[in-house]
Amino acid sequence: MSSDPAPKPLESPCRRQCCLDEHEQCLGCGRTLQEILDWGAADNARRRLICLAAEQRLRERKRGR
């Protein structure tokens, strides 16, 4: 009986352009401060949700919202 290896954790979307705005959102990757703090303990499902939300924030910022 072989067990499947644990899935590799998703890598951080950090772009090394860390700077939080007035809403505590990173201007580089789009994550909130809380999402950045939660990242290390998050499973892949939570990390995917964080990345999707961060990408949406970056798109909205680009559109000037």
Steps between C-alpha positions, in 0.01 A plus 500: 500500500659825389397837626499807280752762600360817651434767237770761466393825669415783262776759486447847636387759243737751662673715237743664744326834446355508849320817594161514669241759399244666728283185481790277613529349152841431349566705189725223364297181534154627594467299820368657817721514807289227661536276192876550507508405868273196440698371199747278687231298676254493208431182306503504119124557476525812718811616312313473169217713642750757627666515157168542319394782732841667469491482119155660503625783720792564266267510197270745679796717598620503140154618389519779755241384751 
